[in-house]
Amino acid sequence: MSDLFWPGDERAGALASDAAWLAAMVRVEQAWLDALARAAIAPGTVDLAGIVGPDDLAALAGAAEDAGNPVPALIARLRARAPWAHRGLTSQDVVDTSVVLLLRDVVERVLAELRDQVGSLAAIAEAHRGTVLAGRTLTQHAVPTTFGLKAAGWLTGVLDAADALGRVALPAQFGGAAGTLSAAVDLASLRGFDDPVAAVRAAVADAAGVLGLRAAPPWQTTRTTVTALGDALVTCTDAWGRVATDVATLSRPEIGELAEPAADGRGGSSTMPHKRNPVLSVLIRRAAITAPPLASILHLAAALTGDERPDGAWHAEWPTLRDLARRTVVAASQTSELLRGLRIDEARMRATATTAAAELGAERRSIAAFAGGEAPTDACLGVADALVAGVLARAHSYLEAAR
């Protein structure tokens, strides 16, 4: 895929695309049909693969307006060859479970990028534990710090994001028309089961297991799954935005302490031949700016989810999740590239700290005067190295557990 309005969109490939969503919906239908057959609720199963595919997307999209979602048009095609397809389900079961499948793929991709970033940042923090850097607060010189500690701060944000994303639950949604699975229970009863409820619950667990999702009570109007996924993705873009903001600032010509990795043709201007704009940082910041409003839509939709299926709030989730998911993947890839090739000018950092030594030592002189002593002339880095060591220990534990 590509998107003129979202440069870099092709980095997300087919993730959360229309074709991927259609394939995921068919997977859900297949898992349910197979589970009904294994439970002997359905007389048998049919291979649904090949009944519909990417060539049907335009027709399905066109027909989706009639029902408000694409599932009825999909089922009409599937039932031409598989009459038992979708029996006992409702559209929301298929949409919600397929969206979870799409987002699982996104989560796996982002977690892989986060692992790459942890490795890069751990190496940077270790290598620059002693690289003195002019600390800046509210845009002005503050006290000395180290670039290793700054990188450790970035690393902490990335590790927090990885933890948040790794905690997100991925449940299947099988509830039928109003969350009671009444149609499936009726089918089991008509097929002669002594305990149709148990048979249906077994089929739900079976289908969820085949899809690799957690079996859960129907959550069609409890949208915690959706908001938790959205929040975890935003936690990622928050962490990357901080990195990109620092890189963009420290790569200003008048500072020149950092630079993005060089690449042919990147960072140029349409009119100024001297420009080498920090494009990766710019695009990462773009994602960090736009992600929170998308998550807020998911929370608003969750709050307005009424009855046993909401009128519009549920529908608002789909494009929001798609955009948030794809943009997060793109930003993840861009951040990994930025960190792998980040250019660090230690000499420039030292020179800046030396030039600003009087300002950077002001607090130390104030403390010495208060305590009745004389301030040393060297840079006091406080507990910086110990802090870096703690973050590095956490990073190494994370990487070891992720092997």
Secondary structure as UniProt FT lines:
FT   TURN            4..5
FT   TURN            7..8
FT   HELIX           9..12
FT   TURN            13..16
FT   HELIX           18..38
FT   TURN            39..40
FT   TURN            50..51
FT   HELIX           54..56
FT   HELIX           57..67
FT   HELIX           71..78
FT   TURN            79..81
FT   TURN            83..88
FT   HELIX           91..127
FT   TURN            128..130
FT   STRAND          132..137
FT   TURN            138..139
FT   STRAND          140..146
FT   HELIX           147..167
FT   TURN            177..178
FT   HELIX           182..190
FT   TURN            191..192
FT   HELIX           196..211
FT   TURN            220..221
FT   HELIX           224..250
FT   TURN            253..255
FT   STRAND          258..259
FT   TURN            264..267
FT   TURN            273..274
FT   HELIX           279..303
FT   TURN            307..308
FT   HELIX           313..340
FT   STRAND          343..344
FT   HELIX           346..355
FT   HELIX           357..360
FT   HELIX           362..371
FT   TURN            382..383
FT   HELIX           384..402
//
